[in-house]
Amino acid sequence: MIDTLQKLISNPKYSEEEKAMVLQAFEYAQKAHFGQKRKSGEDYITHPLRVAEILSEWNLDAPTIIAALLHDVAEDTDFTIEKIKKDFGKEIATLVEGVTKLRKIVRTGDLEDPTHAASLKKMFFAMAEDIRVIIIKLADRLHNISTMEFMAPEDQQRISMETLEIYAPIAERLGMGNLKGDLEDLAFKYAQPEEYNWLIRQIQDKRTNRKKYIDEIMPEVKKRVLLAGIKVINIDSRVKHLYSLYRKLLKYDKDPNRVYDLVAMRIIVPDIKSCYETMGIVHKHYKPLPGLIKDYISFPKPTGYQSLHTTVFCEGGKLVEIQIRTPEMHDYADKGIAAHWLYSESGKKDVFKTNPKEVQWIIELRNFLRGVMTGETLDQVKSDFLKSRIFVFTPQGQIKDLPRGATPIDFAYSVHAGLGNRVKGARVNDKMVPIDYELRNGEVVDIIRGKNPKPSRDWLRFVKTNEAKRKIRSWFRNNDEDKDLGKKDKIK
């Protein structure tokens, strides 16, 4: 515990005043939680200290670390938000209050419960006010779920399902890929114990052997890149997260031999130019597998993730996925929006305001939730905002961010209702496709318009976004075609 505290107050990015406040916050929390124990039997102070340590590892600013140390004080002790404001200032008190409100999410065990849904609405609004609130909550959830062996089975099930359905998707949307994977893996163990144990049995030896093989060929790959005059900052192997692997296996009849990225190789080079040059060197010496070359540098994922991916035949004819990126891309792939504190000169919350594209979905979500939050609304949130995403392009090169499984109709309505209402057909990558075609990452979508607006009720049977469903129903209501459509035809 002393070592962790020493690490926190020794951060070179913090001013002397901030370091003193971190120490003060620890002593404050230690006093407030005196005599309290966790279910593990440990002193309660170990929890806020570990949450603060996690946030420090993510390079968050000093006010966030201080708020993390204090995040349970107002809930579990006699210390009030007003007292925290008096002792630590308005900024930190506001962060603590935000996290305290998030903690009050009703623990019903039923994600569809209206009260639970209303509490989640408060969480999404808090995210829009200051992104650091949800980042503290994510660190809090990571530590709590990593110590769930001491909880009752019903609590383990509830927390793990909430983590898979709400917190892991939020981490993914914030670009925090490693956190998303860790949360999913820890929750998977309790949410689906039989599937978890089956997966471990299936891939344990394969994963060990794949990592050994990749570690053996890495020196040769590195040597070839260096001989081309490219600096290699780091080269290592990355083991695929268990839950992500499980979901991928479901697409391949649970056959581990059909998954090529069980373990991937990562090459970190200085700049974007070096990324493409390294890809060329790799392809010169190792034959790439057609269709599995992905350029996420020119076309980042909706989360902001950037990297070059290629799958190549290496020694012995074995397929290996290789990821090539810069240090900045690597940090963002790991820490997402939190990585901006590492590269920001100010290191302050203004980073949130200066990266609007990455958090635009939060603003849209807040606007969407201005009405009453119900179990049905929560389904829409999970479908439209927290589901896995794809990106596609308009013919003019504009990127559209859509949930996986979206169709040309969903695409058209995401552009504007006028286009959606006039869809007559669609071309994807210059080829005609059915209007219920499932779009894929990176495709160019061109909508063929009819002369007059004429949406079809049948579209409600296959569109994926609630935005499209809402606009289709609105058209029929406004045109007196079927006033009861919105009531009778709520097809999910």
N, C-alpha and C positions, 0 to 999 in steps of 0.2 A: 504493500500500500504506500509506503514511504517512497519507494522507487518511482511509482506511478506519479505521485504528487510532484516529486522532484523533476520528472520529465516535463510535466505540464508547466511548471513555473520557470523552466529553463529555455522555453521556446524563443529562439533568437528574433522571431518576427514580432514578438510582443514588446511593448515599451515597459520600462521599469514600473510605471504606475499600473499597467495592466497585469504584470506579474504579481504585484502586491495584491491586486484585487482577486486574482485567481486563488492565492493563498488564503485571503480573507474569506472567500466564498466557501472554500473547503472547511475551514474552521467553523464557519457559520452553519454549514450543513451538518457537520459532525456533532455540533452542539444540539441542533434541532432534532436530529435522528437518534440522539443518545438513548440507549436501551432498546431500540428497535432491532428486530432480527428479520432476515429473509427466511423463506421456507427451507432453505438449505442449512439454516443455522448460523450463517455468517452475519456479521454486523451489517445493518442496512446501508451504511455509508459506502460499502464496497460497490453498490449498484450505481449511484450517481457518479462515483469516481471512475468506474469502468466506462460509463456512457461518455463522460468527458474525455477519457483517453481515446475512445473510438473516434470522436469528433476531431481530436487533435491529429490523429492519424489521417483523417480526411482533409487536414489543413484548414480547418475552419478558424474564424477570427476569435479573438479573446472574449468579446461579449457572449458569443455562442458557448464557449467553454464554461464561462462563469454561470450562464443560465442553465447549462447541463448539470452543474454541481448543485444548483438550487432547484432543479425542476420538480422535485417531489416535496419540497419544504412547505409550500402553501397548502398542499393537499393533506399531508399526513401529520402536521405539527401545528403548534400555536402561532407560528410565524406567518404573518399576512402579506399579501401583495403590497399593501401600503407600506409596511415596514421594509420590505425588500426595495421598494422604490426609494424610500428615504435613505437606506444604507448603500445602495448600489446604483441608483439612478433610474430614469424612466425607461431607457432602452432595454436594459436587462430585466426590469420588472415586467415590461410588456412581453418579452420573450417567455418568461416564466409563466405569466398569466395565460399566454397562448397555449403552451404545452399543458398546463393544468386543465384548461378547458377540453383539450383533446383527450385527456385521461378520463374524463367523465363520460366517455362513450358508454352507453348502457351495455352491460355484459349479459345480454339475454341468451346468447348462443344462437340466435336466429337473425341472420343478416337481412331478412326481409321484414323484420319487426319495424313498424312505423317509427317508434321512438329511437331505435338504433339508426334508422335512415336519417332522421332529423339530426342526430348527433354527428353523423358522418358529414352532413351538410355543413355543420359548423367547422369541421376539420378542413374541408375544401376551401371555405371562406378564409380560414386562418392562413392557409397556404398562399392564397392570393395576396394577403396583406404583407407577409414577410416569410419568404421561403425557408428561412432558418428554423422556423417553428416546426415544420414537418421534417426537416433534416434531423433535428434533435429527437423528434418522436421516432424516426426510423432507427436511430442509434439505440434508443431506449428499447424498441421492439427487438432489435438484434440481440441485445444482451439478455432480455427476458426470455426469448425463445431458445437461446442457447443454454438456459438453465432450467428447462421445463421438466426435467426428470423428477423434480421435487414437487410438482403440482399434481392435483387430482386428475384422473383420466378425462373427466368431462371438461375441465379447464384446458387440458392439453388439446383436445379435439376442437374446442371453440376457438382458441387462440391460433391454432395452426390453420384452420379454415379461413379465419379473418385475415391471416397473413398472406395466404395464397391468393385470396380474392381481392384484397384491398392494398395491403402495404407493399407486397412484392411488385405488383403492377405500377404503383406510384413510383417506386425506386427505378423501375425500368423507364418510365416516362421522363424521369429526371436525368436519365443517362447513366445511372449508377448501376452498371451491369454486374459488377462483382457482388455488390450488396444484394441485388435482386436474386442472384444465384444462391448466395448464402442463406437468405431468408427462405427461399423455396426449398432448399435441401433440408434445412432444419425443420421446417413445417411438414414436409413430405413424410418424414419418419413417423410423425404422429397422426397425420391426416389419413395416410394410406399405408399402414404398417406392413400389410401382406405384400403389396406391390413393391414397397421399399426393400424388403428383405429378399424378394425374388430378384430384383435388379442387382443387388449386391452380389448374390450368388452367381448371376449370369456374367457380370463384367469384371469381377475382382481380378481374376488372372489375366484376362484380355487387356485390361487397363494397365496392369503392371508391365506386361510384355510389350505393349505399344509404347509406353513411356521409355522403357529400356531401349527399344529400337530407335526411337527418335533421338534420345540422348546420345546414342552411338553415331548417328549420321550427322548430327549438328556440327561437329568440328569441320567436316568436309564442306558442308554448305557455307559455313562462316569463312573458311579459307578461300573459296571461290569468289565470294563477295569482296573480301579484302584484296584479292589479287586484281580485281577490277578497279581498285582505287577508291572504294567506298568504305567509309568508316562505319564499323558496326558498334553501336553503343551497348547493345545487349542482345543476346540470343538465348532463348530458353524454351521450355515446353509448358503447355497449358492443358490441364486435365479438365474435360468438359464437366459441368455441374450435373449432379445426379438427376434432378427433376427435369431439367432441360433435355437430358439424354432420354429419360423415360418417355417424355412427350414425343420425342423424335422417333423412338422405337415403336410407338403405337401406330405410326404411319407406315412402318416397314414390317408389319406382322410380328413385332417383338423379336426381330432377328438382328442381334448385335453385329453380325458380319457385314451388314449393309450400311453401317454408320462409319464414315471415314474420319470424322473429327472427334473420335473418342479422346484422343490426345492430339493437340495441334502444336506446330512450331511457330514461335513468334520472333520476328527480327525487328529490332529497333534501330533506325538510322536517323541521321541528323535532320533531314529536311524532306520536303515533298519530292523534289527532283531525285533525291537518292532512293526514295520509295519506288518510283517507276523504274529507275535504273536497276535496282535490286530485283524487281520482278522480271526484268529482261534477262538478267544473269541466271536466275532460277530456271526460267523457261529454256534458256540455252542449254543447260545441263540436265534438266529433268523434264520429261514430256508432260505437258499439262493435260488434265482431263477436260474435254470440251464441255462447255455449259457451266463449269464451276469456277470461272474466273470472274471475280466481283470487284468493282471499283467503287468503294464507299468513300473515297477521297473526293472524287468529282461529284458523286451523288451520295451525300451522307444519309444515314438512316434518319427517320423522323426524330429520334432521340438525340441526334447530333453526333452519333458514333461515326468515326472515320477510320478507314484502314483499307489496304488491298488484301484480298483473299484469293488464293489459288490452291487447287488440289492437283498434286503431281505424282507421277510414278517415280519412286526412288529405288535404291538398291533392292534387288530381289523382287522387283515388280510391285512392291507394296505402295499403296496410296497414302499420301500424307498431305494434310491441309497446312499451308503456310500463310501466316498473317504478317504483313509488313506495314509498319507505321512509324511516326515520329514520336519523340518523348511526350510532346503535348497531347497527341492523339491517344497515346497509351494511358496517360493520366486521366484523360476525359473518359476513356473506355472503362476505367476502373472506378473513378469517383464522380463522373458526370458533372452536374452543375457545381458540385462542391469543389471541383478542380479549379474553378475560376478564381478561388481565393489564393491558390498557389501562384497563378500567373498575373494576378491583379496587383498593381502598385499600391492601391489603397487597402486592399484586403477587407473592405467593408461591405455592408449589405447593398450598397449602390450597384454592386456586380449584378444583382438580381434585375435592376432596372435597365442595365446596359446590355442585357442579352435577351431582348424581348421575344425573339423567334423561338428560343428554347422553352419559354414558359408561357407562350401565347395560349396553349391549350388550357392552362390553369385559369387564365382570364376568361376564356370561352366557357369553361366549366362553371365558373362563378356566375356568369351571366345566365347560363342555362338553369342554374339552381335558384334563381331569384323567387321562384314560386314555392309551393309546398313540396317538401321532400317526402316521398312515399316509397314503399317497397318496389313499386313499379318504376319510379324514377331512378331508384338505385340500380335496377336492372339496366336502364338506359345509360347510366353513368358507366357501369362496368362494360357495356357493349361499345359505346361510342368513344369513351375517354381512356379506359384502362385496359382494353383488349389489345392483343398484339397488333402492331401497325405495319402497314406497307406504304411505300410512296410511289406515285405514278406521275406522269407528266402530261400537261396539255400540249397540243401541237406547237404552241409558242414557247415551250420550255418551262412553264410555270409548274412548280411542284405541288402536288396535292397529297395530303397525309390522310389516309383512310384506315379503318379497321380491317384486319385480315378477313378475307372472304367477301369483300365489297365487290359490287358489280358496276358495269358502265352506267346504270341508272343512279346508283349511289354517287358515282363520280360526277354525273351531270348536275345533280341537285347540290353537290358541294360547291360547284361553280356558281350557279344561281338558279332560282326556281323556274325562271323563264326557259332556261336551257333544258332542265329536267322535264318540264311539261311538254316539250316539243320533241323528245327523243323518238326517232323513227328507226334508228339502227346505230351500230357502233363499229369502228375499226380499231384494232389494237395492233400496234407495230405494222400498220398498213394492210392488215388482213381483217376481213369481215369476221365478226364473232357474234354469237347469240347475246341478247341483252342481259341474260342471267349468267354470263361468263364470269368466273371468279378471277379478278385482276391479280397480277403478280408484281412483285417489286421491280421498279425500273421501267415498266411498260409505258408506251406513249398511247394515250387514249384520244380518239377523235370521234366526236358525236355527230351523227348524221341527223339533221333537224328536219322535222316536218313543217309544212306551211302554217298549220294551225295547232294550238296547244291541244293535246289529246292524250293525257296519261291514261293508263289502264289499271283497273282494280287488281288485275292479276299480278301487277308489279309488287303489291304488298306481300305476296307469298314468297318472294325471294330477296327483296332488298334487305341489306344488313343494318344500315344506319337509321337511327330514329329520326334524324333530320329528314331523310328521304320519305319515311313513312308519314311524318307530320305534314310535309309539303304536299304529298299526294292526297291525303285526307282533306287538307285545306282547300285544294283545288275543287274537289267534288262538293264540299260544303258550300263554297262560294258560287258554284255553278249549278246548285240545286239538283245535282245528278243523284245524290244519295245522302240526304241529311243525316241519316243514321249510320253512315259508314264509319265515322269515328268511334261510335259506341259499339256497333255490332261486329265490326271487322278488325278488331285489334289483334292482328296476326304478328306474333313476335318473330 
